[in-house]
Amino acid sequence: MKKLLLSIGLLSTGVFMACSFDAEQQFKDEVLSNMEDTSEVTTTECFSCTAVKKLELKICMNRDSTYTIFYGGVKMKTINTEGLEGKTPKEFVSEGCQLDELDFGD
């Protein structure tokens, strides 16, 4: 009887683990396929410098003519050409690195 219960327990554990793995793999596949669907927003050119707190400030031009700003490796916001305030992306990020405090508000 103990062997039967042990066998059933091991079999059940194996089935649950297999289902868990399949769900995890499916999630990964969905994430990757969604990433491929956003190829029109892929960055083409980036400029960066070291800003306050020794963190990298970076601006990248996207294929859809917008710019994404990263601070310390974290995406902070996306702006359009008007958001550059008449500067080139390189000038914009260089000026940002000279500031004592960065404000990413709208």
Secondary structure as GFF3:
##gff-version 3
##sequence-region A 1 106
A	DSSP	alpha_helix	2	37	.	.	.	ID=ss1
A	DSSP	three_ten_helix	39	41	.	.	.	ID=ss2
A	DSSP	beta_strand	43	50	.	.	.	ID=ss3
A	DSSP	three_ten_helix	52	54	.	.	.	ID=ss4
A	DSSP	beta_strand	56	62	.	.	.	ID=ss5
A	DSSP	beta_strand	67	71	.	.	.	ID=ss6
A	DSSP	beta_strand	74	79	.	.	.	ID=ss7
A	DSSP	three_ten_helix	81	84	.	.	.	ID=ss8
A	DSSP	alpha_helix	89	98	.	.	.	ID=ss9
###
